[in-house]
Amino acid sequence: MSKRQRRHDVPTANAVARGLNILAVRNAELAQRYMAYKGVPEQVIARVLLDPQRRRPLTPEQSVSEAIVPLSARDVW
């Protein structure tokens, strides 16, 4: 793995993972607001929102923390 691909900023990686989870169940605006609130750099937010498949794979820890997907508003009765 190249130096560029190593994760040195775990809180940012976790915020991006959670932001993409929000994107999947809600919308890009909420995902962007969450990541900005967590201090993710704007260029990273733009990149992952434009092409989520290009982001690094989740770590095993992130996979566990993101395994529970919140219900969208229309799923609640």
DSSP file (Angstrom, degrees, kcal/mol; ACC not computed):
  #  RESIDUE AA STRUCTURE BP1 BP2  ACC     N-H-->O    O-->H-N    N-H-->O    O-->H-N    TCO  KAPPA ALPHA  PHI   PSI    X-CA   Y-CA   Z-CA
    1    1 A M              0   0    0      0, 0.0     5,-0.1     0, 0.0     2,-0.0   0.000 360.0 360.0 360.0 134.9    0.0    0.0    0.0
    2    2 A S    >>  -     0   0    0      1,-0.1     4,-0.7     3,-0.0     3,-0.7  -0.304 360.0-110.6 -75.4 162.5    1.4    3.4   -0.9
    3    3 A K  G >4 S+     0   0    0      1,-0.2     3,-0.9     2,-0.2    -1,-0.1   0.868 118.1  59.4 -60.2 -36.6    1.9    6.1    1.7
    4    4 A R  G 34 S+     0   0    0      1,-0.2    -1,-0.2     3,-0.0    -2,-0.0   0.826 104.4  50.9 -60.8 -32.7   -0.9    8.1    0.1
    5    5 A Q  G <4 S+     0   0    0     -3,-0.7    -1,-0.2     2,-0.1    -2,-0.2   0.591  85.7 103.8 -86.2 -11.0   -3.4    5.3    0.8
    6    6 A R  S << S-     0   0    0     -3,-0.9     2,-0.7    -4,-0.7    -3,-0.0  -0.474  74.2-123.6 -72.2 141.5   -2.6    4.8    4.4
    7    7 A R        +     0   0    0      1,-0.2     3,-0.2    -2,-0.2    -1,-0.1  -0.768  43.0 156.3 -87.2 117.3   -5.1    6.2    6.9
    8    8 A H        +     0   0    0     -2,-0.7     2,-0.7     1,-0.2    -1,-0.2   0.596  68.4  57.7-108.9 -20.2   -3.5    8.6    9.3
    9    9 A D     >  +     0   0    0      1,-0.2     4,-2.2     2,-0.1     3,-0.2  -0.739  60.0 171.2-115.8  81.8   -6.6   10.6   10.2
   10   10 A V  H  > S+     0   0    0     -2,-0.7     4,-2.7     1,-0.2     5,-0.2   0.886  76.1  55.5 -62.1 -43.0   -9.0    8.0   11.6
   11   11 A P  H  > S+     0   0    0      0, 0.0     4,-2.2     0, 0.0    -1,-0.2   0.907 110.4  46.5 -58.9 -39.0  -11.6   10.5   12.8
   12   12 A T  H  > S+     0   0    0      2,-0.2     4,-2.4     1,-0.2    -2,-0.2   0.921 111.9  50.3 -67.5 -42.7  -11.9   12.0    9.3
   13   13 A A  H  X S+     0   0    0     -4,-2.2     4,-2.2     1,-0.2    -1,-0.2   0.900 111.8  48.6 -61.2 -40.1  -12.1    8.6    7.7
   14   14 A N  H  X S+     0   0    0     -4,-2.7     4,-2.5     2,-0.2    -1,-0.2   0.892 109.9  51.4 -66.4 -39.6  -14.9    7.7   10.2
   15   15 A A  H  X S+     0   0    0     -4,-2.2     4,-2.6    -5,-0.2    -2,-0.2   0.886 110.3  49.5 -65.3 -38.1  -16.7   10.9    9.4
   16   16 A V  H  X S+     0   0    0     -4,-2.4     4,-2.5     2,-0.2     5,-0.2   0.921 110.3  50.6 -66.4 -43.0  -16.5   10.2    5.7
   17   17 A A  H  X S+     0   0    0     -4,-2.2     4,-1.6     1,-0.2    -2,-0.2   0.931 113.9  44.2 -60.2 -45.4  -17.9    6.7    6.2
   18   18 A R  H  X S+     0   0    0     -4,-2.5     4,-2.4     1,-0.2    -1,-0.2   0.893 111.3  54.8 -66.6 -39.1  -20.8    8.0    8.3
   19   19 A G  H  X S+     0   0    0     -4,-2.6     4,-2.3     1,-0.2    -2,-0.2   0.890 108.0  48.7 -61.0 -39.4  -21.4   10.8    5.7
   20   20 A L  H  X S+     0   0    0     -4,-2.5     4,-2.0     2,-0.2    -1,-0.2   0.827 108.5  54.0 -71.6 -30.3  -21.7    8.3    3.0
   21   21 A N  H  X S+     0   0    0     -4,-1.6     4,-1.6     2,-0.2    -2,-0.2   0.924 109.4  48.3 -64.6 -44.0  -24.1    6.2    5.1
   22   22 A I  H  X S+     0   0    0     -4,-2.4     4,-2.8     1,-0.2    -2,-0.2   0.913 109.5  53.4 -61.1 -43.0  -26.2    9.4    5.5
   23   23 A L  H  < S+     0   0    0     -4,-2.3    -1,-0.2     1,-0.2    -2,-0.2   0.896 107.2  52.3 -58.0 -41.1  -25.9    9.9    1.7
   24   24 A A  H  < S+     0   0    0     -4,-2.0    -1,-0.2     1,-0.2    -2,-0.2   0.840 122.5  27.6 -66.7 -34.1  -27.3    6.4    1.1
   25   25 A V  H  < S+     0   0    0     -4,-1.6    -2,-0.2    -3,-0.2    -1,-0.2   0.627 135.8  11.6-106.2 -15.0  -30.3    6.8    3.3
   26   26 A R  S  < S-     0   0    0     -4,-2.8     2,-0.3    -5,-0.2    -3,-0.2   0.365  99.9 -66.2-125.2-101.2  -31.0   10.6    3.2
   27   27 A N     >  -     0   0    0     -5,-0.2     4,-1.9     1,-0.1     5,-0.2  -0.974  35.5 -99.6-159.0 169.3  -29.5   13.1    0.8
   28   28 A A  H  > S+     0   0    0     -2,-0.3     4,-2.8     1,-0.2     5,-0.2   0.830 114.5  59.3 -65.5 -34.3  -26.3   14.8   -0.3
   29   29 A E  H  > S+     0   0    0      2,-0.2     4,-2.5     1,-0.2    -1,-0.2   0.939 108.9  42.9 -63.3 -46.4  -27.0   18.0    1.6
   30   30 A L  H  > S+     0   0    0      2,-0.2     4,-2.5     1,-0.2    -1,-0.2   0.898 114.4  51.2 -66.1 -39.2  -27.3   16.3    5.0
   31   31 A A  H  X S+     0   0    0     -4,-1.9     4,-2.4     2,-0.2    -2,-0.2   0.924 111.7  47.5 -62.3 -44.0  -24.2   14.2    4.2
   32   32 A Q  H  X S+     0   0    0     -4,-2.8     4,-2.6     1,-0.2     5,-0.2   0.921 112.1  49.5 -63.5 -44.8  -22.2   17.3    3.3
   33   33 A R  H  X S+     0   0    0     -4,-2.5     4,-2.4    -5,-0.2    -2,-0.2   0.907 111.4  49.3 -62.9 -41.7  -23.4   19.2    6.4
   34   34 A Y  H  X S+     0   0    0     -4,-2.5     4,-1.8     2,-0.2    -2,-0.2   0.948 113.2  45.6 -62.5 -48.8  -22.4   16.3    8.7
   35   35 A M  H  <>S+     0   0    0     -4,-2.4     5,-2.6     1,-0.2     4,-0.3   0.893 113.0  50.3 -64.4 -39.0  -18.9   15.9    7.1
   36   36 A A  H ><5S+     0   0    0     -4,-2.6     3,-1.4     1,-0.2    -1,-0.2   0.915 109.1  52.1 -63.4 -42.1  -18.4   19.7    7.3
   37   37 A Y  H 3<5S+     0   0    0     -4,-2.4    -1,-0.2     1,-0.3    -2,-0.2   0.858 108.1  52.2 -59.9 -36.5  -19.4   19.7   10.9
   38   38 A K  T 3<5S-     0   0    0     -4,-1.8    -1,-0.3    -5,-0.2    -2,-0.2   0.434 121.9-107.5 -82.7   0.4  -16.9   16.9   11.6
   39   39 A G  T < 5 +     0   0    0     -3,-1.4    -3,-0.2    -4,-0.3    -2,-0.1   0.677  59.5 160.7  86.3  17.6  -14.1   18.9   10.0
   40   40 A V      < -     0   0    0     -5,-2.6    -1,-0.3    -6,-0.1     5,-0.1  -0.578  50.1-103.3 -70.9 132.1  -13.7   16.9    6.8
   41   41 A P    >>  -     0   0    0      0, 0.0     4,-2.3     0, 0.0     3,-0.7  -0.254  24.7-121.8 -58.2 142.3  -11.9   19.1    4.2
   42   42 A E  H 3> S+     0   0    0      1,-0.3     4,-2.7     2,-0.2     5,-0.2   0.849 111.3  55.0 -54.5 -39.8  -14.1   20.6    1.6
   43   43 A Q  H 3> S+     0   0    0      1,-0.2     4,-1.9     2,-0.2    -1,-0.3   0.849 108.9  48.4 -66.6 -31.8  -12.2   19.0   -1.3
   44   44 A V  H <> S+     0   0    0     -3,-0.7     4,-2.7     2,-0.2     5,-0.3   0.920 111.1  50.2 -70.5 -44.7  -12.6   15.6    0.3
   45   45 A I  H  X S+     0   0    0     -4,-2.3     4,-2.3     1,-0.2     5,-0.2   0.942 112.0  47.7 -57.7 -48.6  -16.3   16.1    0.8
   46   46 A A  H  X S+     0   0    0     -4,-2.7     4,-2.1     1,-0.2    -1,-0.2   0.918 112.5  49.4 -59.8 -44.0  -16.8   17.2   -2.8
   47   47 A R  H  X S+     0   0    0     -4,-1.9     4,-1.9     1,-0.2    -2,-0.2   0.929 113.7  43.4 -63.9 -46.7  -14.8   14.2   -4.1
   48   48 A V  H  < S+     0   0    0     -4,-2.7    -1,-0.2     1,-0.2    -2,-0.2   0.826 114.2  50.5 -73.7 -28.9  -16.7   11.6   -2.1
   49   49 A L  H  < S+     0   0    0     -4,-2.3    -1,-0.2    -5,-0.3    -2,-0.2   0.861 112.6  46.9 -74.3 -33.8  -20.1   13.1   -2.8
   50   50 A L  H  < S+     0   0    0     -4,-2.1    -2,-0.2    -5,-0.2    -1,-0.2   0.854 134.9  10.3 -73.2 -34.5  -19.4   13.2   -6.6
   51   51 A D    ><  +     0   0    0     -4,-1.9     3,-1.8    -5,-0.2     4,-0.3  -0.580  64.7 174.0-147.2  77.4  -18.0    9.7   -6.8
   52   52 A P  G >  S+     0   0    0      0, 0.0     3,-1.4     0, 0.0    -1,-0.1   0.776  77.5  66.1 -59.5 -27.7  -18.6    7.6   -3.6
   53   53 A Q  G 3  S+     0   0    0      1,-0.3    -5,-0.1    -5,-0.0    -2,-0.0   0.693  91.8  63.8 -69.1 -16.9  -17.2    4.4   -5.2
   54   54 A R  G <  S+     0   0    0     -3,-1.8    -1,-0.3    -7,-0.2    -6,-0.1   0.564  80.2 105.1 -83.3  -7.7  -13.7    5.9   -5.4
   55   55 A R  S <  S-     0   0    0     -3,-1.4     3,-0.1    -4,-0.3     0, 0.0  -0.277  85.2 -88.4 -71.6 161.4  -13.3    6.3   -1.7
   56   56 A R        -     0   0    0      1,-0.1    -1,-0.1   -51,-0.0     3,-0.1  -0.300  53.3 -93.9 -63.5 151.0  -11.1    3.9    0.2
   57   57 A P        -     0   0    0      0, 0.0    -1,-0.1     0, 0.0     2,-0.1  -0.295  47.6 -96.3 -63.8 152.7  -12.7    0.7    1.4
   58   58 A L        -     0   0    0     -3,-0.1   -44,-0.0     1,-0.1   -45,-0.0  -0.382  35.1-122.0 -66.1 146.3  -14.0    0.6    5.0
   59   59 A T     >  -     0   0    0      1,-0.1     4,-2.4    -3,-0.1     5,-0.2  -0.436  32.0-103.4 -76.0 164.0  -11.8   -0.8    7.7
   60   60 A P  H  > S+     0   0    0      0, 0.0     4,-1.7     0, 0.0     5,-0.1   0.882 124.5  52.6 -56.7 -37.1  -13.3   -3.7    9.7
   61   61 A E  H  > S+     0   0    0      1,-0.2     4,-2.2     2,-0.2     5,-0.1   0.905 109.8  47.3 -65.7 -41.6  -14.0   -1.3   12.5
   62   62 A Q  H  > S+     0   0    0      1,-0.2     4,-2.1     2,-0.2    -1,-0.2   0.883 107.6  56.9 -67.5 -37.4  -15.8    1.1   10.3
   63   63 A S  H  < S+     0   0    0     -4,-2.4    -1,-0.2     1,-0.2    -2,-0.2   0.904 109.7  45.4 -59.7 -41.1  -17.9   -1.8    8.8
   64   64 A V  H >< S+     0   0    0     -4,-1.7     3,-1.2     1,-0.2     4,-0.3   0.928 113.5  48.4 -68.1 -44.8  -19.1   -2.7   12.2
   65   65 A S  H 3< S+     0   0    0     -4,-2.2     3,-0.3     1,-0.3    -2,-0.2   0.784 117.3  42.3 -69.1 -25.6  -19.9    0.8   13.2
   66   66 A E  T 3< S+     0   0    0     -4,-2.1    -1,-0.3     1,-0.2    -2,-0.2   0.273  85.3  99.0-101.6  10.1  -21.8    1.5   10.0
   67   67 A A    <   +     0   0    0     -3,-1.2     2,-0.8    -4,-0.2    -1,-0.2   0.812  69.5  71.4 -69.5 -29.5  -23.6   -1.9    9.9
   68   68 A I  S    S-     0   0    0     -4,-0.3    -1,-0.1    -3,-0.3    -4,-0.0  -0.794  73.3-159.8 -91.9 113.4  -26.8   -0.4   11.3
   69   69 A V        -     0   0    0     -2,-0.8     3,-0.1     1,-0.0    -2,-0.1  -0.815  18.9-123.9 -94.6 124.5  -28.4    1.7    8.7
   70   70 A P        -     0   0    0      0, 0.0     2,-0.1     0, 0.0    -1,-0.0  -0.322  30.2-103.1 -66.2 149.8  -30.9    4.2   10.1
   71   71 A L        -     0   0    0      1,-0.1     2,-0.1     2,-0.1   -46,-0.1  -0.440  33.5-122.1 -68.6 142.9  -34.5    4.2    8.8
   72   72 A S    >>  -     0   0    0     -2,-0.1     3,-1.4     1,-0.1     4,-0.6  -0.440  30.4-103.1 -78.3 164.6  -35.4    6.9    6.3
   73   73 A A  G >4 S+     0   0    0      1,-0.3     3,-0.8     2,-0.2    -1,-0.1   0.831 121.3  55.5 -59.7 -34.1  -38.3    9.1    7.2
   74   74 A R  G 34 S+     0   0    0      1,-0.2    -1,-0.3     3,-0.0    -3,-0.0   0.705 100.7  59.7 -75.4 -17.1  -40.6    7.3    4.8
   75   75 A D  G <4 S+     0   0    0     -3,-1.4     2,-0.4     2,-0.0    -1,-0.2   0.631  87.8  87.5 -83.3 -13.6  -39.9    3.9    6.4
   76   76 A V    <<        0   0    0     -3,-0.8     0, 0.0    -4,-0.6     0, 0.0  -0.710 360.0 360.0 -88.2 133.1  -41.2    5.1    9.8
   77   77 A W              0   0    0     -2,-0.4    -1,-0.1     0, 0.0    -3,-0.0   0.416 360.0 360.0-115.5 360.0  -44.9    4.7   10.3
